[in-house]
Amino acid sequence: MNILHSSLAAAGVAAMVAGTIPNPGYASEKAILNPLQIERSAGSIIVAQTEGKAKKVHLKNVILHGYDPVAYFKQDKAVRGDPTIKSEYKGATYLFASQADKADFDKDPGKYEPQYGGFCANSMAHGKRSDIDPKVFRVYKGKLYVCSSPRALTEFSANIDPNIAKADQNWLKIGAQTYNTETQDFERPWPFGAEGGAQ
C-alpha cells in the first residue's frame, strides 16, 4: 500500500511539473518574438524581429562582436549594432546602431577601424592575439583600442604610448599572418574573436 501511495504521489508530481513546463517548441517560438534578439549560431548572427514572421539574417566576419564602431567615438560608449545596418571593410562586417553612424563610417572607415584588427590591444603589446570584450575600450589620439578585460585596459593605459609602440610592432608581425591580400580574406583562426563575432 505504501509503495502504491508513493507511486501515485510521484505520478501526480510528475503530471504537475509537466503541466507547468512550457512546450520546448513553444518556448523557442516565444523567444523569437522578443524585440530584436541577436544570438550566436555556427558563425552567424541570427536576427529575430517582432513584426510579422521571424526573419533570419546570416552574417559572416562580424567585427567588434557586432558593436557599432562609430558609437565608441560619438557616444563614448559601446553600443550594439543592428544587423540590418551594416558595411563591409577589409573583409570584415561592421554593424551600426543607426543609419547616421553607417554614413559616417562609409565616408572614412579607416577612422573608425579598431586597432590591431579588433584584437585586445594589451595582448598585442605582449605579442599575442586575444579576443576582446567590446565594452572595454579606449579612444586615444583618435584611434579605437579594445581590450579583453578592464584589467587589460588598465594595464595597457598605464603606460599607453610605449604599449602602443610595442603593439604596433607586434601587429606588423602578427597581422600579416591573418589577412591574406591575395585572396582578400582572413586566414584561420578568424582574427576578430570567435568566428562570426557576435556575442
N, C-alpha and C positions, 0 to 999 in steps of 0.2 A: 504494500500500500504506500509506504514511504517513497519507494522508487517511482511508482506511478505518479504520486503527487509532485515529486521533483521534476519528472519528465514533463508533466503538464505545465508546471511553472516555467521551466526553461523554454518550452514551446511558446508560451504566452509572451515571455520577454522577447524572444526572437521575433515574434509577429509584431510586437510594438515597435521594436527597433527598425524592422524592415519597413514599417509604415511611415517612420519619421525620416528615413534617409531618402533623399530625392533620387529619382532615376538618373544614373550617370549621363545618359544621353540628354536628358532634360537639363541637367546641371551645366553641361558644356554649351547647350544652346543658350541658356540664360547668361552665361559668361560672355558669349559673343555679343549680347545685346548691351553690354556695358559701353559707356561712351569711349570712343577711340582708344581701343586697347591694343597695345603692342606686345608681342611675345617673341621669344627666340624659338626657332624651329628649324633645325637642319640647315643652318647658314642663311636663313631667310628671315625677313620681317613679315609678320602676318598682321594685317590691319583689319579690325572688325569695326564696322560703322553702325551707329544706332538707327540710321534711316534705312528703311527697306530691308532688302536681303543683305546678309553679311557678304562683304567683299574682301577677297584676299589679294594682297599685293606682295609679290616676292621681290626683294631687293638683294643685291649682292655687293660685297666690298663696301659696306657701310662703315664710315669712319666716325670716330668720337662716340661710339656706341649710340649713334642716332641723335646726338645733341647738336643744336644749332651753333655753328662756328661764329656767326656774326653776333649772336647774343652775348657771347663772352666779352666782346668789345663794347657793344652798345648798351647792354644792361648790367654788365659786370657780374653776371651770374650764369650758371649752367641752366639752359632751357631745352627741354626735349623737343626735337624737331617733329614735324608732321610728315609721315612717309609719302604723302601725296604732293608735297612741295619739295622737290629735290633737284640737284645739279650733279653733274659728273665733272671731276677734275683730277687729272693724272691717275686715272684708273680707279679712283675712289668715289663713292656715292656720299654726298653731303645732304643732310636733311635740314629743313628750316622751319621755324615756328610761324613765319609769315612770308607773304609774297615780297614785302619790302626787304626783308633780310636776304631772300634769294636774289633779288635785283642788285643789292649792294655787293653780294658775293660774286655774281656773274660779271660785274664791272671790273673787279680786281680780286680774283680768287687767291692769288698769292699772299695778299694782305691778311687773309683770314685763315690760311692753311696752318694747322698746328705744326710746331717744330718737331723734327725727328720722326716724321711720318705718323705722328699720333702716339708714339711710344712714350713711356714715362721718361721725362727729362732727367730726373735724378738717376735712374738706372742707366740712361745713355751716358751720363757723366762718368759712370763706373764701367762703361764698355759693355753694357748688357741691354737686351731688348726685353721690356716688361710691359704687360698690359696696364691699362690706366683705370682710374675711377674718374669718369668725365666731370664729376662735381668738384674735383680737386685740381685747381688750375691757378695760373697767374699770367696776366698780361703784363709784359715788361718790355719797355722800349718798342712798343708797337707789335710785339710778337706774342703768340699764344704758346704757353708751356703747360702741358698737362702732366699729372703725376699719378702714381698708383695709390697713394695714401696721404693723409695730412702730414704724417711723419716724414714721408719722402719729400713733400713740398717744403716743409720747414728746413730739412737738410739742404735741399737744393737752393733755397732762398737765402740761407745763412751766409753763403759765400757765392752769390749768384753770378757775378761776372767771370770768375775763374771756372765755375762749374759749367757755364755756357760754353766757354772756350774748350773745355775738355769734351763736353757733349758734342760740340760741332766737329771736333777732330774724330771722335769715335763714330759719328754718323757718316763721315766720309768713307770710313772702312766698312761699317755695318750696313748702311743704307744702300750701297751699291750691290749688296748681296740680296736685297729684297725686291727692287724694282728692275725689271728686265726691259730695257729701252727698245730692244728688237721686237719683242712680242707685245710691248706696251701693256704688260700685265705684271702682277706680282707673283713672285715665286713663293713657295710654301716654306715655312709657316707664314700665313697671312700676317702682314706687319701691323695691322691695326687692332690687335687683340684677337679674341676668338673670331673665327671666320663668320662673317655676317655682321659682327659688330654690335648689334643691338642687345641690350640687356634690360 
